């Protein structure tokens, strides 16, 4: 089969590699019909995650058809169309029993495209397949369904739910990349009074308004605006930038919540000298994808208008072109780049 192989920092190629095979009794082999690129994939390519070894097939989000299952896979059959979750769940460890699949201690967690070969390929081996996939109804467009593998659950679980967004809240989202904009879409379900998105890229600010933000501004004007009131009830850090986290600590009101989504590859300063008296709650998290079935139903009934998050589509054989477009998103306007088997 063909697959996108990581050869080391700044080195990837669309190569011919051996087909995956069933290695464990709980595995399934899935033919990839649709996959996408994540910011985490860019971190790998840039050499920020040394635990990812050269020769690894990248990718951890996909929708596809089951072609083979191991003898202890009980809920899937060949021919089933499934969403392959970005995290794998053994279903037995303490973390999985608490639905914290991202913390799985039984060999799961974020392993696809990291510790084992991933989804940016024609075929993928899915470990713990019963707990790591969700059946995908035929009436859900593939471009929407693939957003349920990681993006929408991340926005909901790590941003909106951890931040306890509620009716009437003022919500600030720092970072208008794919996960920040997905957070806008999901937060709208909870009737906040105002959603303000902060970013440096004018095109992404325009997209934020189109997707439901009440205001989209540069950081300077945000702070001036919030200074006139009590501040944000919820500040959601979705940029992965240290300055973005500091901005959240300045924007949040006393008694408010900061929910960190961004994957921080560098240290971020926590100014406790100014925060200790503010009664602020700070949460972090690795997505679990336990919410995928619930979000799938919201998407099916039209309550989760997520299609605007997909900006570019490619065939699988143009994987390297897709990476170039996605990596230069501020210039190309790329949010989610989706690739289809053709």
C-alpha positions as a Markdown table, in Angstrom:
| # | Residue | x | y | z |
|---|---|---|---|---|
| 1 | Unk | 0.0 | 0.0 | 0.0 |
| 2 | Unk | 0.9 | 3.7 | -0.2 |
| 3 | Unk | 1.4 | 5.7 | 3.0 |
| 4 | Unk | 2.9 | 9.0 | 4.2 |
| 5 | Unk | 6.1 | 8.1 | 6.0 |
| 6 | Unk | 8.1 | 10.2 | 8.4 |
| 7 | Unk | 11.9 | 9.9 | 7.8 |
| 8 | Unk | 13.1 | 12.5 | 10.3 |
| 9 | Unk | 12.7 | 16.3 | 10.8 |
| 10 | Unk | 11.3 | 18.0 | 7.7 |
| 11 | Unk | 11.4 | 14.7 | 5.7 |
| 12 | Unk | 8.2 | 13.0 | 4.7 |
| 13 | Unk | 7.3 | 11.1 | 1.5 |
| 14 | Unk | 4.4 | 9.1 | 0.0 |
| 15 | Unk | 5.9 | 5.7 | -0.2 |
| 16 | Unk | 5.1 | 2.1 | -0.9 |
| 17 | Unk | 5.1 | 0.1 | 2.4 |
| 18 | Unk | 3.9 | -3.3 | 3.5 |
| 19 | Unk | 0.1 | -3.7 | 4.1 |
| 20 | Unk | -0.8 | -3.8 | 7.8 |
| 21 | Unk | -1.8 | -7.2 | 9.3 |
| 22 | Unk | -3.7 | -8.2 | 12.4 |
| 23 | Unk | -1.1 | -8.3 | 15.2 |
| 24 | Unk | -3.4 | -8.6 | 18.3 |
| 25 | Unk | -6.7 | -10.3 | 18.7 |
| 26 | Unk | -8.5 | -7.0 | 19.3 |
| 27 | Unk | -7.2 | -5.4 | 16.1 |
| 28 | Unk | -9.1 | -4.4 | 13.0 |
| 29 | Unk | -7.8 | -3.4 | 9.5 |
| 30 | Unk | -9.6 | -0.4 | 8.0 |
| 31 | Unk | -9.4 | 0.8 | 4.5 |
| 32 | Unk | -9.0 | 4.6 | 4.7 |
| 33 | Unk | -11.6 | 6.5 | 2.7 |
| 34 | Unk | -10.9 | 9.9 | 4.3 |
| 35 | Unk | -8.2 | 11.2 | 6.5 |
| 36 | Unk | -6.9 | 14.6 | 7.5 |
| 37 | Unk | -3.8 | 16.4 | 8.9 |
| 38 | Unk | -3.5 | 17.7 | 12.4 |
| 39 | Unk | -1.3 | 20.3 | 14.0 |
| 40 | Unk | 0.3 | 17.4 | 16.0 |
| 41 | Unk | 1.4 | 16.0 | 12.7 |
| 42 | Unk | 3.2 | 19.2 | 11.9 |
| 43 | Unk | 4.9 | 19.1 | 15.3 |
| 44 | Unk | 6.2 | 15.6 | 14.4 |
| 45 | Unk | 7.5 | 16.7 | 11.0 |
| 46 | Unk | 9.2 | 19.7 | 12.6 |
| 47 | Unk | 11.1 | 17.4 | 15.0 |
| 48 | Unk | 9.2 | 18.4 | 18.2 |
| 49 | Unk | 8.3 | 14.9 | 19.2 |
| 50 | Unk | 11.4 | 12.8 | 19.2 |
| 51 | Unk | 9.5 | 9.7 | 20.5 |
| 52 | Unk | 8.1 | 9.4 | 16.9 |
| 53 | Unk | 10.7 | 7.2 | 15.1 |
| 54 | Unk | 11.7 | 7.5 | 11.4 |
| 55 | Unk | 9.8 | 5.1 | 9.3 |
| 56 | Unk | 6.5 | 5.7 | 11.1 |
| 57 | Unk | 3.3 | 6.3 | 9.0 |
| 58 | Unk | 1.8 | 9.5 | 10.2 |
| 59 | Unk | -1.9 | 10.4 | 10.9 |
| 60 | Unk | -4.4 | 9.6 | 13.6 |
| 61 | Unk | -7.8 | 10.6 | 12.2 |
| 62 | Unk | -9.8 | 8.7 | 9.6 |
| 63 | Unk | -13.1 | 7.3 | 8.3 |
| 64 | Unk | -13.0 | 4.1 | 6.4 |
| 65 | Unk | -14.4 | 0.6 | 5.9 |
| 66 | Unk | -13.5 | -2.4 | 8.0 |
| 67 | Unk | -11.8 | -5.1 | 5.9 |
| 68 | Unk | -10.7 | -7.5 | 8.6 |
| 69 | Unk | -11.1 | -8.0 | 12.3 |
| 70 | Unk | -9.3 | -10.0 | 15.0 |
| 71 | Unk | -10.9 | -12.9 | 16.7 |
| 72 | Unk | -11.8 | -10.9 | 19.9 |
| 73 | Unk | -13.4 | -7.9 | 18.0 |
| 74 | Unk | -17.0 | -8.3 | 18.9 |
| 75 | Unk | -18.8 | -5.2 | 17.6 |
| 76 | Unk | -17.4 | -4.7 | 14.1 |
| 77 | Unk | -17.7 | -6.7 | 10.9 |
| 78 | Unk | -16.0 | -6.4 | 7.5 |
| 79 | Unk | -18.0 | -3.8 | 5.5 |
| 80 | Unk | -18.8 | -1.6 | 8.5 |
| 81 | Unk | -18.0 | 2.1 | 7.9 |
| 82 | Unk | -16.3 | 3.6 | 11.0 |
| 83 | Unk | -14.8 | 6.7 | 12.4 |
| 84 | Unk | -11.3 | 5.8 | 13.6 |
| 85 | Unk | -10.7 | 7.8 | 16.8 |
| 86 | Unk | -7.4 | 9.6 | 17.3 |
| 87 | Unk | -6.9 | 7.8 | 20.6 |
| 88 | Unk | -7.1 | 4.1 | 21.2 |
| 89 | Unk | -8.8 | 2.6 | 24.3 |
| 90 | Unk | -7.9 | -0.7 | 25.8 |
| 91 | Unk | -11.2 | -0.6 | 27.8 |
| 92 | Unk | -9.7 | -2.3 | 30.8 |
| 93 | Unk | -7.4 | 0.1 | 32.6 |
| 94 | Unk | -8.5 | 2.5 | 35.3 |
| 95 | Unk | -8.3 | 5.5 | 32.9 |
| 96 | Unk | -10.5 | 3.8 | 30.3 |
| 97 | Unk | -13.0 | 2.8 | 33.0 |
| 98 | Unk | -13.3 | 6.5 | 33.8 |
| 99 | Unk | -13.7 | 7.3 | 30.0 |
| 100 | Unk | -10.3 | 9.0 | 30.0 |
| 101 | Unk | -9.1 | 7.1 | 26.9 |
| 102 | Unk | -6.4 | 9.6 | 26.2 |
| 103 | Unk | -4.7 | 8.5 | 29.4 |
| 104 | Unk | -5.1 | 4.8 | 28.6 |
| 105 | Unk | -2.5 | 2.8 | 30.5 |
| 106 | Unk | -3.1 | -0.5 | 28.7 |
| 107 | Unk | -1.3 | 0.2 | 25.4 |
| 108 | Unk | -3.7 | 2.8 | 24.0 |
| 109 | Unk | -3.9 | 6.6 | 24.2 |
| 110 | Unk | -2.4 | 8.5 | 21.3 |
| 111 | Unk | -0.5 | 5.7 | 19.6 |
| 112 | Unk | -1.7 | 6.0 | 15.9 |
| 113 | Unk | 0.8 | 7.9 | 13.9 |
| 114 | Unk | 3.0 | 8.3 | 17.0 |
| 115 | Unk | 4.1 | 5.0 | 18.4 |
| 116 | Unk | 2.6 | 2.8 | 15.7 |
| 117 | Unk | 1.7 | 3.4 | 12.0 |
| 118 | Unk | -1.2 | 5.7 | 11.5 |
| 119 | Unk | -4.0 | 6.7 | 9.2 |
| 120 | Unk | -2.4 | 8.7 | 6.4 |
| 121 | Unk | -2.3 | 5.6 | 4.3 |
| 122 | Unk | -4.5 | 3.4 | 2.2 |
| 123 | Unk | -4.9 | 0.9 | 5.1 |
| 124 | Unk | -4.5 | 1.2 | 8.8 |
| 125 | Unk | -4.3 | -1.3 | 11.7 |
| 126 | Unk | -6.6 | -0.1 | 14.5 |
| 127 | Unk | -5.7 | -1.5 | 18.0 |
| 128 | Unk | -8.5 | -2.2 | 20.5 |
| 129 | Unk | -10.9 | -1.7 | 17.6 |
| 130 | Unk | -14.2 | -2.1 | 19.6 |
| 131 | Unk | -13.3 | 0.8 | 21.8 |
| 132 | Unk | -11.4 | 2.9 | 19.3 |
| 133 | Unk | -14.0 | 3.2 | 16.5 |
| 134 | Unk | -17.5 | 4.6 | 16.1 |
| 135 | Unk | -19.9 | 3.3 | 13.4 |
| 136 | Unk | -20.5 | 6.0 | 10.8 |
| 137 | Unk | -24.0 | 6.2 | 9.3 |
| 138 | Unk | -24.1 | 6.5 | 5.5 |
| 139 | Unk | -26.0 | 9.8 | 5.6 |
| 140 | Unk | -23.1 | 11.6 | 7.2 |
| 141 | Unk | -20.7 | 13.2 | 4.7 |
| 142 | Unk | -17.2 | 11.9 | 5.0 |
| 143 | Unk | -15.7 | 15.4 | 5.3 |
| 144 | Unk | -17.9 | 16.0 | 8.3 |
| 145 | Unk | -17.4 | 12.5 | 9.8 |
| 146 | Unk | -13.6 | 12.8 | 9.9 |
| 147 | Unk | -13.9 | 15.9 | 12.1 |
| 148 | Unk | -15.3 | 13.6 | 14.8 |
| 149 | Unk | -12.1 | 11.6 | 14.9 |
| 150 | Unk | -10.4 | 14.3 | 16.9 |
| 151 | Unk | -11.2 | 18.0 | 16.1 |
| 152 | Unk | -14.7 | 18.3 | 17.4 |
| 153 | Unk | -14.2 | 16.1 | 20.4 |
| 154 | Unk | -11.1 | 18.1 | 21.4 |
| 155 | Unk | -13.1 | 21.4 | 21.1 |
| 156 | Unk | -15.9 | 20.0 | 23.2 |
| 157 | Unk | -14.1 | 17.9 | 25.8 |
| 158 | Unk | -11.0 | 20.0 | 26.4 |
| 159 | Unk | -12.3 | 23.4 | 25.6 |
| 160 | Unk | -16.1 | 23.8 | 26.1 |
| 161 | Unk | -16.7 | 21.1 | 28.7 |
| 162 | Unk | -13.6 | 21.7 | 30.8 |
| 163 | Unk | -14.2 | 25.4 | 30.6 |
| 164 | Unk | -17.8 | 24.8 | 31.8 |
| 165 | Unk | -19.2 | 27.2 | 29.2 |
| 166 | Unk | -22.8 | 28.0 | 30.0 |
| 167 | Unk | -25.7 | 30.3 | 29.1 |
| 168 | Unk | -24.9 | 33.9 | 29.2 |
| 169 | Unk | -21.1 | 33.4 | 29.5 |
| 170 | Unk | -18.6 | 35.7 | 27.9 |
| 171 | Unk | -16.1 | 33.3 | 26.1 |
| 172 | Unk | -12.7 | 34.3 | 24.7 |
| 173 | Unk | -11.0 | 31.9 | 22.3 |
| 174 | Unk | -7.4 | 32.6 | 21.8 |
| 175 | Unk | -6.2 | 31.2 | 18.4 |
| 176 | Unk | -8.3 | 30.9 | 15.3 |
| 177 | Unk | -6.8 | 27.8 | 13.9 |
| 178 | Unk | -8.9 | 24.7 | 13.3 |
| 179 | Unk | -9.4 | 23.7 | 16.9 |
| 180 | Unk | -10.1 | 27.3 | 18.0 |
| 181 | Unk | -12.8 | 27.7 | 15.3 |
| 182 | Unk | -14.2 | 24.3 | 16.1 |
| 183 | Unk | -14.5 | 25.6 | 19.7 |
| 184 | Unk | -16.6 | 28.5 | 18.4 |
| 185 | Unk | -19.0 | 26.1 | 16.7 |
| 186 | Unk | -19.4 | 23.8 | 19.7 |
| 187 | Unk | -19.6 | 26.6 | 22.3 |
| 188 | Unk | -22.7 | 28.0 | 20.4 |
| 189 | Unk | -24.6 | 25.0 | 21.6 |
| 190 | Unk | -24.4 | 26.3 | 25.2 |
| 191 | Unk | -25.9 | 29.8 | 24.5 |
| 192 | Unk | -23.0 | 32.1 | 25.7 |
| 193 | Unk | -23.8 | 35.8 | 25.5 |
| 194 | Unk | -20.7 | 36.6 | 23.6 |
| 195 | Unk | -17.8 | 34.7 | 21.9 |
| 196 | Unk | -14.7 | 36.7 | 21.1 |
| 197 | Unk | -12.0 | 35.2 | 19.0 |
| 198 | Unk | -8.4 | 36.4 | 19.1 |
| 199 | Unk | -5.8 | 35.9 | 16.4 |
| 200 | Unk | -3.2 | 37.8 | 14.4 |
| 201 | Unk | -4.4 | 36.6 | 10.9 |
| 202 | Unk | -7.2 | 38.8 | 9.4 |
| 203 | Unk | -8.5 | 35.9 | 7.2 |
| 204 | Unk | -8.9 | 33.6 | 10.2 |
| 205 | Unk | -10.7 | 36.4 | 12.1 |
| 206 | Unk | -13.1 | 36.8 | 9.2 |
| 207 | Unk | -13.7 | 33.0 | 9.2 |
| 208 | Unk | -14.4 | 33.1 | 13.0 |
| 209 | Unk | -17.2 | 35.6 | 12.5 |
| 210 | Unk | -18.7 | 33.5 | 9.7 |
| 211 | Unk | -18.7 | 30.4 | 11.9 |
| 212 | Unk | -20.5 | 32.2 | 14.8 |
| 213 | Unk | -18.1 | 34.4 | 16.7 |
| 214 | Unk | -19.7 | 37.7 | 17.9 |
| 215 | Unk | -16.3 | 39.5 | 17.6 |
| 216 | Unk | -12.9 | 38.6 | 16.2 |
| 217 | Unk | -10.0 | 40.9 | 17.2 |
| 218 | Unk | -6.3 | 41.3 | 17.6 |
| 219 | Unk | -5.0 | 40.8 | 21.2 |
| 220 | Unk | -4.5 | 44.5 | 21.9 |
| 221 | Unk | -8.1 | 45.5 | 21.2 |
| 222 | Unk | -9.4 | 42.4 | 23.1 |
| 223 | Unk | -7.7 | 43.5 | 26.4 |
| 224 | Unk | -8.9 | 47.0 | 26.0 |
| 225 | Unk | -12.5 | 45.8 | 25.5 |
| 226 | Unk | -12.5 | 43.4 | 28.5 |
| 227 | Unk | -11.0 | 46.1 | 30.7 |
| 228 | Unk | -14.3 | 47.9 | 30.5 |
| 229 | Unk | -16.1 | 45.0 | 32.1 |
| 230 | Unk | -15.4 | 42.2 | 34.5 |
| 231 | Unk | -13.5 | 40.1 | 32.0 |
| 232 | Unk | -14.2 | 36.7 | 30.4 |
| 233 | Unk | -16.1 | 34.0 | 32.2 |
| 234 | Unk | -14.2 | 31.4 | 30.2 |
| 235 | Unk | -10.9 | 31.9 | 28.3 |
| 236 | Unk | -9.9 | 29.0 | 26.0 |
| 237 | Unk | -6.3 | 28.8 | 24.9 |
| 238 | Unk | -6.3 | 27.2 | 21.4 |
| 239 | Unk | -3.1 | 28.5 | 19.9 |
| 240 | Unk | -0.4 | 26.4 | 21.6 |
| 241 | Unk | 1.6 | 29.6 | 22.0 |
| 242 | Unk | 3.0 | 30.7 | 25.4 |
| 243 | Unk | 1.8 | 34.3 | 24.8 |
| 244 | Unk | -1.7 | 32.9 | 24.1 |
| 245 | Unk | -1.8 | 31.3 | 27.5 |
| 246 | Unk | -0.6 | 34.5 | 29.2 |
| 247 | Unk | -3.3 | 36.4 | 27.3 |
| 248 | Unk | -5.9 | 34.0 | 28.7 |
| 249 | Unk | -4.7 | 34.7 | 32.3 |
| 250 | Unk | -5.1 | 38.4 | 31.7 |
| 251 | Unk | -8.5 | 38.2 | 30.0 |
| 252 | Unk | -10.3 | 35.9 | 32.5 |
| 253 | Unk | -12.4 | 37.5 | 35.2 |
| 254 | Unk | -12.1 | 36.7 | 38.9 |
| 255 | Unk | -13.7 | 33.4 | 39.5 |
| 256 | Unk | -13.5 | 32.5 | 35.8 |
| 257 | Unk | -12.1 | 29.4 | 34.1 |
| 258 | Unk | -9.2 | 28.9 | 31.7 |
| 259 | Unk | -9.3 | 25.8 | 29.5 |
| 260 | Unk | -6.1 | 25.0 | 27.7 |
| 261 | Unk | -6.5 | 23.1 | 24.5 |
| 262 | Unk | -3.2 | 24.2 | 22.7 |
| 263 | Unk | -0.4 | 21.7 | 22.5 |
| 264 | Unk | 2.5 | 23.7 | 24.1 |
| 265 | Unk | 5.9 | 22.6 | 22.8 |
| 266 | Unk | 7.7 | 25.3 | 24.8 |
| 267 | Unk | 7.4 | 26.6 | 28.4 |
| 268 | Unk | 4.6 | 29.0 | 29.2 |
| 269 | Unk | 4.8 | 31.2 | 32.2 |
| 270 | Unk | 2.1 | 30.9 | 34.9 |
| 271 | Unk | 1.9 | 34.3 | 36.7 |
| 272 | Unk | 0.7 | 33.2 | 40.1 |
| 273 | Unk | 1.7 | 36.5 | 41.5 |
| 274 | Unk | -1.3 | 38.1 | 39.8 |
| 275 | Unk | -3.6 | 35.0 | 39.6 |
| 276 | Unk | -3.5 | 33.6 | 43.2 |
| 277 | Unk | -6.2 | 36.0 | 44.4 |
| 278 | Unk | -8.5 | 35.7 | 41.4 |
| 279 | Unk | -10.1 | 32.3 | 42.2 |
| 280 | Unk | -9.3 | 31.2 | 38.7 |
| 281 | Unk | -9.6 | 27.5 | 37.7 |
| 282 | Unk | -7.2 | 26.2 | 35.0 |
| 283 | Unk | -7.8 | 23.0 | 33.2 |
| 284 | Unk | -5.7 | 21.0 | 30.7 |
| 285 | Unk | -6.4 | 17.8 | 28.8 |
| 286 | Unk | -5.7 | 15.2 | 26.2 |
| 287 | Unk | -8.8 | 14.5 | 24.1 |
| 288 | Unk | -10.5 | 11.2 | 25.0 |
| 289 | Unk | -13.1 | 11.1 | 22.1 |
| 290 | Unk | -15.6 | 9.7 | 24.5 |
| 291 | Unk | -18.0 | 12.4 | 23.2 |
| 292 | Unk | -17.8 | 11.2 | 19.6 |
| 293 | Unk | -21.2 | 9.4 | 19.5 |
| 294 | Unk | -23.0 | 12.3 | 21.1 |
| 295 | Unk | -21.4 | 14.8 | 18.7 |
| 296 | Unk | -22.2 | 12.5 | 15.8 |
| 297 | Unk | -25.9 | 12.8 | 16.6 |
| 298 | Unk | -25.8 | 16.5 | 16.9 |
| 299 | Unk | -24.0 | 16.7 | 13.5 |
| 300 | Unk | -26.7 | 14.4 | 11.9 |
| 301 | Unk | -29.5 | 16.5 | 13.1 |
| 302 | Unk | -28.0 | 19.8 | 11.9 |
| 303 | Unk | -27.1 | 21.2 | 15.3 |
| 304 | Unk | -23.4 | 21.2 | 14.7 |
| 305 | Unk | -22.6 | 23.1 | 11.5 |
| 306 | Unk | -19.1 | 21.9 | 11.1 |
| 307 | Unk | -18.7 | 21.7 | 7.3 |
| 308 | Unk | -17.2 | 25.3 | 7.1 |
| 309 | Unk | -14.1 | 24.0 | 8.9 |
| 310 | Unk | -13.0 | 22.1 | 5.8 |
| 311 | Unk | -11.2 | 24.4 | 3.4 |
| 312 | Unk | -9.2 | 22.1 | 1.1 |
| 313 | Unk | -9.6 | 18.6 | -0.3 |
| 314 | Unk | -7.0 | 16.4 | -2.0 |
| 315 | Unk | -6.6 | 12.8 | -3.2 |
| 316 | Unk | -4.5 | 10.6 | -0.9 |
| 317 | Unk | -1.7 | 10.6 | -3.5 |
| 318 | Unk | -1.3 | 14.3 | -3.0 |
| 319 | Unk | -0.4 | 14.0 | 0.6 |
| 320 | Unk | 2.8 | 16.0 | 0.4 |
| 321 | Unk | 1.0 | 18.9 | -1.4 |
| 322 | Unk | -1.6 | 18.8 | 1.4 |
| 323 | Unk | 1.1 | 19.1 | 4.1 |
| 324 | Unk | 2.5 | 22.2 | 2.3 |
| 325 | Unk | -0.9 | 23.9 | 2.1 |
| 326 | Unk | -1.8 | 23.0 | 5.7 |
| 327 | Unk | 1.6 | 24.1 | 7.1 |
| 328 | Unk | 1.3 | 27.5 | 5.5 |
| 329 | Unk | -2.3 | 28.1 | 6.7 |
| 330 | Unk | -2.0 | 31.8 | 7.3 |
| 331 | Unk | -1.2 | 32.3 | 3.7 |
| 332 | Unk | -3.3 | 29.6 | 2.0 |
| 333 | Unk | -6.3 | 30.0 | 4.3 |
| 334 | Unk | -6.2 | 26.3 | 5.2 |
| 335 | Unk | -8.1 | 25.1 | 8.2 |
| 336 | Unk | -8.9 | 21.4 | 7.9 |
| 337 | Unk | -7.3 | 19.7 | 4.9 |
| 338 | Unk | -9.1 | 16.5 | 4.0 |
| 339 | Unk | -7.8 | 13.7 | 1.8 |
| 340 | Unk | -9.9 | 11.1 | 0.0 |
| 341 | Unk | -9.2 | 7.7 | -1.4 |
| 342 | Unk | -9.9 | 7.9 | -5.1 |
